[in-house]
Amino acid sequence: MGANVSQLERDIGADQFPPNEHYFGLVNFGNTCYSNSVLQALYFCRPFREKVLEYKAKNKRTKETLLSCLADLFYSIATQKKKVGSIAPKKFIARLRKEKEEFDNYMQQDAHEFLNFLINHINEIILAERNQAKGGATGGNKNIGSLGGSLNGDSSGQPQEPTWVHEIFQGILTSETRCLNCETVSSKDENFFDLQVDVDQNTSITHCLRCFSNTETLCSDNKFKCDNCCSYQEAQKRMRVKKLPMILALHLKRFKYMEQYNRHIKVSHRVVFPLELRLFNTSDDAVNPDRLYDLMAVVIHCGSGPNRGHYISIVKSHGFWLLFDDDMVDKIEASTIEDFYGLTSDIQKSSETGYILFYQSRDAT
């Protein structure tokens, strides 16, 4: 290797460097690490990257949208002459600031809010463009909540065909409620693009997911209106996963509002996330309960609070792990991942903790 070869290329090694792969950091435009870290995680979720690049290939003359800017950025990385370097996502950030005024400033933003906005917004763009192509209404499906895309239909009442965003990220939760008077169980399904889980000290992701599906009793002022009894009754309720998505995004709720401080504080509890994950909180009628997941990427929050600190991401690519810190890219050992589980005691203040985890189903092509 020549003298001008980067440290990253040396660390990977010429014979180990994956063909047709590029590792490019993203320049920070004043606190845009929240966006950079999520974009890197998404770029290395292969099914997502492939769909975005396919969109770019099919839509040569599309009007500028956040999706077209994302596709241009991904294409620019994928077609670089060099294997490593950095790139400025200028057009994407400019478009993001136009699209949503909350991001139109130089303040630190929440990476999960950004991910949520981006995935839902891309989904809306695809639906709107599809409707336009059919000569239908120009408005996309607006019925998209924070939990992910709705398949309830468009304004004409027609059920929406799933988009590739649904195919990659969407799972289904089922909320099961059992009336304690007549024992009737009623269930209600809802879609999600990510699962948001509470964190406890010294636990694991599996534990967090089990807690997510713990049974809660609905009683006193919170009774359940049972259709069978035709009255309000005590009941037991639990949430379980009915359809496991191709890419499972898990959001660890690390920012909690504390009344006594009148602000959000960071919960830096140690939560172990494994390289392999199987979900045990599935419903009895789950479509694909045995899906096995591999950890693909983690967005990490560094620092002591939600509006300060920094975001970085780690991704798995061709069997090894890389750390992306804005325009810097480093190869890391898999054992380093343990450094991002969180803190074992509350005495330490500053921390680097896993915040959004991306698990890819092993059967994903």
C-alpha positions in Angstrom: 0.0 0.0 0.0 1.2 3.5 -0.9 2.1 6.2 1.6 -1.2 8.0 0.9 -3.3 5.1 2.0 -5.5 5.9 5.0 -5.2 4.4 8.5 -8.6 2.8 8.0 -7.5 1.0 4.8 -4.4 -0.2 6.7 -6.5 -1.4 9.6 -8.8 -3.4 7.3 -6.0 -4.6 5.0 -5.9 -4.5 1.2 -6.8 -8.2 0.9 -9.7 -7.9 3.4 -11.2 -4.7 2.0 -14.7 -5.6 0.7 -15.0 -5.0 -3.1 -17.6 -2.4 -4.0 -17.8 -1.0 -0.5 -17.1 2.5 0.6 -16.6 3.9 4.1 -17.2 7.6 4.1 -17.6 9.9 7.1 -20.2 12.7 7.0 -19.2 16.3 7.6 -21.0 18.0 10.5 -22.9 21.2 9.6 -23.1 22.5 13.2 -24.7 19.9 15.5 -25.9 17.6 12.7 -24.3 14.5 14.3 -27.9 13.4 15.2 -28.5 13.1 11.4 -25.1 11.8 10.4 -25.2 8.9 12.9 -28.7 7.8 11.8 -27.8 8.1 8.1 -24.7 5.9 8.6 -26.8 3.2 10.4 -29.4 3.3 7.6 -26.7 3.1 4.9 -25.4 -0.1 6.4 -28.8 -1.6 6.7 -28.5 -3.4 3.3 -32.1 -3.8 2.4 -32.7 -0.1 3.0 -29.6 1.1 1.1 -30.5 -1.1 -1.9 -34.1 0.3 -2.1 -32.9 3.9 -1.9 -30.3 3.2 -4.7 -33.0 1.5 -6.7 -35.3 4.5 -6.2 -32.4 6.7 -7.5 -32.0 4.5 -10.6 -35.7 4.5 -11.4 -36.4 8.2 -10.7 -34.1 10.1 -12.9 -36.1 13.3 -13.2 -38.0 13.6 -9.9 -38.7 16.9 -8.1 -36.4 17.5 -5.2 -37.6 15.8 -2.0 -35.9 14.5 1.1 -36.0 11.1 -0.4 -34.3 12.3 -3.7 -31.7 14.1 -1.6 -31.1 10.9 0.5 -30.8 8.8 -2.7 -28.3 11.3 -4.2 -26.2 11.1 -1.0 -26.3 7.3 -0.9 -25.4 7.2 -4.6 -22.6 9.6 -4.1 -21.1 7.4 -1.4 -21.6 4.2 -3.4 -19.9 5.5 -6.5 -16.9 7.2 -5.0 -13.6 6.4 -6.7 -11.8 6.2 -3.3 -12.6 3.5 -0.8 -12.6 5.8 2.2 -12.9 9.5 2.9 -15.6 12.0 3.9 -18.5 13.6 2.2 -20.6 16.7 3.0 -24.4 15.9 3.0 -25.1 19.5 2.3 -28.1 19.1 0.0 -29.7 16.6 2.4 -29.4 18.9 5.4 -30.6 21.9 3.5 -33.7 20.0 2.4 -34.2 18.6 5.9 -34.2 22.1 7.3 -36.8 23.2 4.7 -39.0 20.2 5.4 -39.3 20.5 9.1 -38.7 23.7 11.0 -37.7 21.9 14.2 -34.5 20.9 12.5 -33.9 24.3 10.9 -31.4 25.5 13.5 -28.0 24.7 14.9 -29.2 23.1 18.1 -28.6 19.4 19.0 -31.6 17.4 18.0 -32.8 14.0 19.1 -31.6 11.2 16.8 -34.7 9.1 17.4 -37.0 12.0 16.5 -35.0 12.4 13.3 -35.2 8.7 12.5 -38.9 8.7 13.1 -39.5 11.7 11.0 -37.2 10.5 8.1 -38.8 7.0 7.9 -42.4 8.3 8.0 -41.6 11.2 5.6 -40.0 8.9 3.0 -43.0 6.6 3.3 -45.3 9.6 2.6 -43.2 10.6 -0.4 -43.4 7.1 -1.9 -47.2 7.0 -1.4 -47.7 10.5 -2.8 -45.6 9.7 -5.9 -47.5 6.4 -6.4 -50.8 8.2 -6.2 -49.6 10.8 -8.7 -48.5 8.1 -11.1 -51.9 6.6 -10.9 -53.4 10.0 -11.6 -55.0 10.0 -8.2 -54.8 12.4 -5.3 -51.5 14.1 -4.8 -51.6 13.9 -1.0 -49.8 10.9 0.5 -51.2 8.8 3.3 -51.2 11.2 6.2 -52.4 8.6 8.6 -48.9 7.9 9.8 -48.3 8.1 13.5 -45.1 7.9 15.6 -45.4 4.1 15.6 -45.1 3.8 11.9 -46.9 3.5 8.6 -50.6 2.9 8.5 -52.1 0.5 6.0 -55.6 1.8 6.6 -56.0 3.2 3.1 -55.9 6.5 1.4 -58.5 9.2 1.0 -60.5 7.2 -1.5 -60.9 4.4 1.1 -58.8 2.0 -0.9 -56.4 -0.1 1.2 -52.8 1.1 0.5 -50.4 -1.3 -1.0 -47.4 -1.6 1.3 -44.3 0.5 0.3 -40.8 -0.8 0.6 -40.5 1.2 3.8 -43.3 -1.0 5.2 -41.6 -4.1 3.9 -38.3 -3.3 5.6 -39.3 -1.7 8.9 -42.9 -2.3 9.7 -44.0 -4.9 12.3 -47.3 -5.4 13.9 -48.1 -5.2 17.7 -51.2 -6.8 19.1 -52.7 -5.5 22.3 -54.6 -8.3 24.1 -57.1 -7.4 26.8 -58.7 -10.1 28.9 -61.9 -9.2 30.9 -61.5 -10.5 34.4 -65.3 -10.9 34.7 -66.2 -13.0 31.7 -62.6 -14.0 30.6 -63.3 -12.8 27.0 -60.0 -11.8 25.3 -60.1 -9.0 22.7 -57.1 -8.0 20.6 -56.3 -4.9 18.6 -53.4 -4.7 16.1 -51.3 -1.6 15.4 -48.3 -1.1 13.1 -44.9 0.1 14.2 -41.7 1.2 12.6 -39.7 0.9 15.8 -40.2 -0.4 19.3 -39.6 2.0 22.2 -38.6 0.3 25.4 -38.0 1.5 28.9 -34.6 0.9 30.5 -33.7 -0.4 34.0 -30.3 -0.6 35.6 -28.1 -3.6 34.7 -30.5 -5.3 32.4 -30.5 -6.6 28.8 -32.5 -5.9 25.7 -34.4 -9.2 26.2 -35.4 -8.1 29.7 -36.5 -4.7 28.3 -38.7 -6.4 25.7 -40.2 -8.8 28.3 -41.1 -5.8 30.4 -42.6 -4.1 27.3 -44.9 -7.2 27.1 -45.6 -7.5 30.8 -49.3 -7.8 31.8 -50.8 -4.8 33.4 -54.1 -4.8 35.3 -56.7 -2.2 34.4 -58.7 -1.3 37.5 -60.4 1.5 39.5 -60.5 4.6 37.2 -58.8 2.7 34.4 -61.3 -0.1 33.9 -61.9 -1.6 30.4 -65.2 -1.4 28.6 -66.0 -5.0 27.9 -68.3 -5.5 24.9 -69.4 -8.9 26.1 -70.3 -7.7 29.7 -71.6 -4.3 28.2 -70.0 -2.6 31.2 -66.7 -1.4 32.6 -64.7 -4.3 34.1 -61.3 -5.0 35.6 -59.1 -6.5 32.9 -55.6 -7.5 32.2 -53.7 -6.1 29.2 -50.5 -6.9 27.5 -48.7 -5.9 24.2 -47.1 -8.6 22.1 -45.4 -8.7 18.7 -47.5 -10.3 16.0 -45.3 -9.6 13.0 -41.6 -9.2 13.3 -40.1 -6.7 10.8 -37.2 -7.4 8.5 -35.2 -4.7 10.3 -36.1 -4.3 13.9 -35.3 -0.8 15.2 -35.3 -0.6 19.0 -35.3 2.8 20.7 -34.0 2.8 24.3 -35.9 5.5 26.2 -32.9 7.1 27.8 -34.3 10.6 28.2 -36.9 10.9 31.0 -38.8 13.9 32.1 -38.1 14.6 35.8 -40.7 16.8 37.6 -38.3 18.0 40.3 -35.8 19.3 37.7 -38.5 20.5 35.3 -36.5 19.0 32.4 -35.4 15.8 30.7 -32.5 13.9 32.2 -30.4 11.1 30.6 -30.7 7.6 32.0 -27.3 6.0 31.5 -28.2 2.6 32.9 -26.2 -0.3 31.6 -28.3 -2.3 29.1 -26.6 -5.2 27.4 -27.5 -5.7 23.7 -26.5 -9.0 22.2 -25.0 -9.5 18.7 -27.8 -12.0 18.1 -31.4 -11.6 19.2 -34.5 -13.7 19.2 -37.8 -12.2 20.4 -39.8 -14.0 23.1 -42.6 -11.6 23.4 -44.5 -12.8 20.4 -48.2 -13.5 20.2 -49.6 -17.0 19.8 -50.6 -16.2 16.2 -47.4 -14.5 15.3 -46.5 -14.7 11.6 -42.8 -15.4 12.0 -42.0 -15.9 15.7 -38.7 -17.7 15.2 -36.9 -14.9 13.3 -33.3 -14.6 14.4 -31.8 -11.1 14.2 -28.2 -9.9 13.9 -27.1 -6.6 15.3 -26.3 -4.4 12.3 -25.9 -0.8 13.7 -26.2 1.2 16.9 -26.7 4.9 17.2 -24.9 6.0 20.4 -25.5 9.0 22.5 -22.4 10.4 24.2 -22.8 12.9 27.1 -25.0 13.6 30.1 -28.2 15.1 28.7 -30.6 15.2 25.7 -29.7 18.7 24.5 -26.0 18.4 24.9 -23.6 15.7 24.0 -22.9 14.0 20.7 -24.1 11.1 18.5 -21.9 8.6 16.9 -22.7 5.2 15.3 -21.2 1.8 15.0 -22.1 -0.5 12.1 -21.3 -4.0 11.0 -20.1 -4.4 7.5 -18.8 -7.6 5.8 -18.1 -9.2 9.2 -16.2 -6.3 10.9 -17.3 -3.3 12.9 -16.7 0.4 12.2 -17.2 3.5 14.2 -18.5 6.6 12.5 -18.0 9.9 14.3 -19.1 12.5 11.8 -16.3 12.7 9.2 -14.1 10.2 11.1 -14.2 6.4 10.4 -12.4 3.8 12.5 -12.3 0.1 12.6 -13.1 -1.3 16.0 -13.0 -4.8 17.6 -16.4 -6.4 18.4 -15.4 -6.4 22.1 -15.5 -2.6 22.0 -19.3 -2.8 21.7 -19.5 -3.5 25.4 -18.2 0.0 26.0 -21.6 1.3 24.8 -23.9 -0.7 27.1 -24.0 2.1 29.6 -23.0 2.7 33.2 -23.1 0.2 36.1 -23.4 3.0 38.7 -25.1 6.4 38.7 -21.9 8.0 40.2 -20.2 8.3 36.8 -21.8 11.2 34.9 -20.7 11.3 31.3 -21.4 8.2 29.2 -21.6 6.7 25.8 -24.7 4.6 25.6 -26.6 2.6 22.9 -29.7 4.6 22.0 -31.1 3.1 18.8 -30.3 -0.5 17.9 -30.9 -1.9 14.4 -31.3 -5.6 14.2 -31.5 -7.3 10.7 -33.4 -10.5 10.3 -31.1 -13.3 9.2 -33.6 -14.3 6.4 -33.5 -10.8 4.9 -32.0 -10.9 1.4 
